[in-house]
Every structure is written in structure tokens, then in C-alpha cells.
Amino acid sequence: MIEKLHRQGAIVSARAFDPDQVQPASLDLRLGDIAYRVRSSFLPGPAHSMAERIEALKLHEIDLTRGAVLERGCVYLVPLQESLALPPEVSASANPKSSTGRLDVFTRVIGDRARGFDQMPAGYQGPLYLEVSPRTFPILVRTGSRLSQMRFRCGETRLTSAEHQALHASDTLVVGGDLPVDGGVALSIDLLGEGRDGLIGFRSKRHTGVVDVDKKGALDVLDFWEPLYSRGRPELTLDPDEFYILVSHEAVHVPPSHAAEMVPFDPLVGEFRVHYAGFFDPGFGHSLAGGTGSRAVLEVRSREVPFLLGHGQIIGRLIYENLAERPERLYGSALGSNYQAQTLKLSKHFKPFP
């Protein structure tokens, strides 16, 4: 259906789609030829186009055709190769790709006259821009690099509480949890490290080298990450301004007929942010696609104060959505998906950690 939107002119691309650009329920978005270093993040608002605001706020332009490094702590805007001319009944939303989130690269898609990030209203017609702000590692990107993905919706797609319960009864959405499935599937943190020799996560290092976002398995984990191990007490103190990769205690299953999105459990539970890239494709953790339940890997930042996490503490919940039809290709081994059957796993850019 995404490919049909493209053929009908609702998704316009400056270049032909890459062979693997259309994912089971989303479209990877590609960087264009130029990045603009801007003074600050912004929303254009109803009175301005993105081009007008960039012209007023840009500091300089960066050529991406030969590759360029985007520095941590800076804000960049990149016109994307894809633009939209959506039908009146179709809306779109975006989020970082899993590998982008696991590098702590903050991205948001913005359209002309937008009042919000990552949301394109039904019938939107216009260009797309990606705001990129590396928070932990400097990254090397180029024309065609894919940092974000877009989904397309028609009508209300989220399941009700009763529908979540019925789907869990028929398809077992979560394994290992003891909380009832209600308005979604609650996920908690694993701080025991059982089956991983006590490894519970990774904390990013400061002052590292550059990560090339298009190279898989090229980097040594210990050059960029400090492994964290359970030391008898099932808890972990999050330091402010540090970035952590942790993992859920439960294994997740997304049936082929559905997709899922992680949302924060409750802002009153703790002052930390979980999961920048919160989209789970149809087939994630599905046995016929090479997974028998997969853990949710969590990108975690404490906000302003140290925060003590305990094993089993709820950190988010999955909201499931109906798909218009079952995808021709499921997330999993046949697609070469990087995170099927995962436990605790860093982004695809790093060599396997023993």
C-alpha cells in the first residue's frame, strides 16, 4: 500500500526508491544533498514555510554529497528526498529508526507550516525536513542516509483496552510479564542480566570517535560504551546527562496483522526518558519471522536529577494498532532485520559484544 501511494504520486521522491526502502509498515526517509546548521530547533507555525525559517536561522550550509560529520550538541535541518501529496483521508507520522535511537541521535520530521513535530495532517502536501541533533556521538552522514521512518494512517487505528486483551489472549503479546494487559502492554526494566553473565546494559562514553551511520559492524564496542553488570543489588542509578542502553524484562510479540508503538508509562513515575525510536514492525518477535519473542531495547536518559531504577520497574507500554492489511514482507530474518530475536543489543554499527 505504501508502494501504491508512491505510484499514485502521494509520495514524491527526488530519486527512485532504494530496493529495501519500504519496510513492512513504514517508509525509510533519505537525506538530501544539503544540511543547514541552524541556531536552534523550531516549528515554522502556520504563517511560515520551512524554507523561510531556515533562511532566517541558518548559520551555514553543509554539502552531504561527499559525506559530512554532524557534531554532537548542534542542530541541523536537512531537506529530505521524499515529499508528500497525501490524499485527504491519509495522515502520516514519523519517528527515528531503531539504529538512530540507539546512537542517541535526536531526529524529528517537520513539514511546512507545521504546529507539531513528526506529524503530517491528513491531506498534507509539501516538502519534508529532518531535524538532526546528535546528543552523544558525532555522526558521519551523506546523501541517502536513512535516520527516520514514516508511517501512514487512515482513520483510528489504535486498539481499545478490550481489543488489546483479546489480541493477547489469541496471540500472546508479551511473555514474562505479570501485569494485566489493559490499554496496552506494560514493559519493565531488566536489571538482573540472567543469561548474559550479569550484563544489564551499556553507558555511553564521552569524547569518542565518529560513527558512520551507513556502516554495519565496523566499531569496537569498548571504544564507545562502558558495559554495566549486575553487582548483587537489582538496581541502577541513572546519572543526569548520561545515555544508557538497557533492555526490557519481558519479551514482546507483534503479530503480522498489527504494529505497535512504545509510549512513556507515566511522567509521574520518574524523571527519565525512554525509547526515542518507539515503533515495532509487524512480525517483531514472531516465530515465523525468525523470533520467538524479542526483548525491547531501551534508550534511556535521566532528565535533571539522578534517578534510581529498580528491577521490574515499569518504564513504558506498547500500544498496538491494526494494519489495513497484512504486509507482504514481515520484520525478521528474511528481510535481514537487525534486531529480530534480540536480547540486549547495541545498534548495528558495532561489532558483537561477547
N, C-alpha and C positions, 0 to 999 in steps of 0.2 A: 504493500500500500504506500510506503514511503517512496519506493521507486516509481509508482504510478503518479504520485504528486509531482515528482521531478519531470516525468514525461509530459504531464499536462501543463507544466510551466508554473506550478505553485512554489516549487523550489528552483531557484535560478542559480546556476553556478558558472563562474568565470572559466572554469576548466572542467573537463569530463570527470565524473566521479571516479575515485580510486576503486579498484575491484572489491576491497573489503571495507569501504566507507559506510555502507548501510549495514548496521548491526541488527540483531533480532528485533529490537523495538525502538531503535534510535538511529540518529544520523550523526556521524562524526563531522565536526566543523573544522575547516582548514584555514590556517593563517594566510593572509595575503602577502603582498610584497613589501609593505612598509609598516613599521611600528612607530608610534608617536609617544615620546616621553612627555608626560603631562604633569602639571604641578600637583594635581590632586585627583582623587576619584570624584565623579559627579554623575548626576542624572540630568539629561537635557531638559526635561519638563515639556509641557505641551506647546510652548512657544518657540522651541528651537530644534533644529536638526542636529545630529551628532557632528556633522562636518563643521557647522557654525561654532559649536562649543569647543571642538578640538582646535580650530584656528585661533580661538581666544586664549586657550590654556596650554598649548603645546610649548615645550622647551626646545626640542629638536626632533628631527626625523632620523630613523634608523633603517638602512637597507637590509631586508631579510633575504634577498635572493641568494646571497652567498653565506648566509648564516650570521647570527649576531648573538652576543651574550646579553641577557636581561639581568640586571643586578638586583640583589635582594633589597627589599625596603623601598624600591621605586615603583611607580605606577606607569603602566604603558597601555596604550589603546591601539588595537590592530584591526583594520578593516578585514573582514572575513571574505573568503572566496564565494561563500554562499549568501544569497539574499532571498527574500520571501515575497510571494504574491498569493497569500493564503485565501482559500475560499471563505465565505462569510461564516461558515459553521465550524471552521477548524482553527484552533489556537495552538500555540507552541510554548514549550518551556525548555530550559537548558540547565545543565549542571556540569561541574568538572568531570572529566574521565577519571576512572579509579586511579590510574597511574599519576595523574596530575595531583589529585588529592594527597596521595601518599608521599609526594615530594613537598607538600606544604606550599604549593603554588596556588594562590587565590585567584580564581577567574570568575568573571560574570559577563554574560552576553547582554548587550544593550542595543535597542533599536531607536530609530528617530522618534523624537517627542515622547520618549518613554517616561512613565511615572514610577516604574519599578524595574529591578534587575531580573534577568533570566526569565521574563515573562513577555510573550508576544501575544497581544489580544487576537481574538478571532477576526479573520479578515485582514490581518496586518500586511501591508505592502511597503517594502523598503529594504534598505541595507541592514546588515548585522555587523556589529563591532564586538570585539572581545577585550575586556579589561583584564590585564595580566599583572599580578604583583607577586613575585617570588618572596616568600617570607623567611625561608631557611637557607636554601642553596641557590647560588646563581645558576641560571639555566641557559643552554645554547639551543636556540630555535632557528627555524628557517621557513621560507615559503612552503606551505603544505603541511607543516607540523600540526598535529591534532591535540588540542588541550581540553576541548569541551565537546559535549554531545547534546543533541536536541531531540525532544520527543514531541509528538503531535497528538492532539486530543480532539474528540468530537463529543460534546456533552459531558455529563458527570460520569466519571469512571471509577471513583474510589468505592470500595466495598463498605457496607454498613457493618455494625457490630455482629448482627445475625449472620450476614454473609461471610464474615471472617471466621466465625465459629463453624459454619457449615463446611467451608473450604478446608479448615484444619481437620475436621472430622473425616473428610474424604481423602485428603492428600497429605496430611501431616506436615504442617508448615514449619514447625520448629521441633528439634529433638534436644532433650537435655534440660529443658526449662520446666519450672514447677509453677509458673504463674498462669492464670487462665487467659485464654485468647479472648479479647473483647473487641475494642475499637482498633485492633491492630495486634501485632505480636511484639511483646516486650523482650528486649535483649539486655543481658547483664554482662559485666566485665569478668574475664578470667584472669585471676592473679595467682593461680596455683602452678601453671606450667606443666601439668601432668602429661606425659608422653612427649615432652620436649626438654627433658633433663632440667626442668625448672625455669626454662626461658619464658618470660612473661611479656616481653616487649623490647622496644628499642627507643632510645632517646637520641635526638639528632645532635651532631657535633657542630660547633661554630667554626668559622674560618676554614671552610673546606674548598675543594676544587669545584670545577664546573660540572654539571650534569647535562649531557647531551640527551634531549628528550626523545630523540629518534633512534637511539642505540640501546639494544637489549643486552642484558647480561655482561656489561662492559666494566662495571665498577666494583671495587672491593668494599664489602660492607663496612669493615672496620675503619676505613678512611672517612666515612660519613656518619656512622652510627655507633652508639655505645649500647651493647646488649644489656638487658636488665633481667636479673634472675630472682626467683623467689628465695627469700632468706629466712624461711620459717614462719614469718607472720604474713598472712594473706592480705597485704595492703600495700599501697604505693602513694607517696606524696608527690603531687604534681607541682612543679616549680613554675611560677609565673614566667611567661615569655619563652618557655621551652616547648618543644614539639615532640610528641610521643606517637609511636605506632603500637597499638595494643590489639587485643582480639576478644571476641565475644565468647562467653561460656557456652552458649547454645550453638547448635548447627542449624543452618537456615535452608529451607527448600522453597523455591519459587516454581510452581507448576508451569508447563508450557503455555497454558491459557491465560497467564497473568504476569504482571510485572509488580515490582514493589519499590517503595521509597522509604528511606530512613528519615525520621523526624526526631528532634530532641524530645526526650521523655517529658521533662518538665523543667522550665528555667528556675523553679524554686528548689530543685533537688541539689543543685551545685553550680558554682560559677566556673563552668568549663564548657568548651565547645567540642562536639563530637561529630566526626564524619563530614568532611567537606563534600565528598563525592558520594551522594546517598542513593544512587539508582542501582537496582538489582534487576538484571535482564531476565526474561523468561528462560527457564532451563537452568538457572543458577542453583547448584546443589541437586539437580535432578539426576536420577540414576541412569536414565537412558542417554544422558549427555555427558557421562563421564564423572559424575559426582554423586555421592550418597549422603547429601547434606554437607554444606560448606560453612565454615565459620565466617562471620562478618569481621573483617579487619577494620579497625577504628583509628581514625586520625584525631588526636586529642590535643587540645591546648587549654591550659588554665588561663583565666582571664586576668585578674588583678591581684589575687592573693593565693598563697599556697593552699592546696586542697587535697585532703586525704581520701583516696579511693579505697574501698574495701571489696574483697572478692564477692561476686554475686550482686554488687550494687547495680541497679537498673540505670542504664545510660542512654537508652533510646528505644524507639519502637518502629517496627516496619508496618507501613500501610500498603495494603495490596490493592491493585487496580485491575479491572477487566480489560483485556485486549479485544479489539474489534474482531480479530480472527487470529488463529494460531499462526505464528511465524513459520516461514518455510525453513529457516535456519535457527536453531536454538543456540543459546550460550553454552559453550562446552568444548570438548576436545576436538570435535570435527572442525570448528572454526579456529582452532589454535588459541582459544581464550586463555589469558594469562593466569586467571585466578580461580578456575574451576577446581573443586576438591581441595581448596586451600585450608590451612590452619592459620598459623601466624606467618605472614609473608610480606616482605617489602615490595616496592614497585619493581616492575620488570627490568629496570635499568641496572639492577645489582646482581652479582653472582650469587648462587645459592649459599645460604649460611648453614654450616653443619649443626 
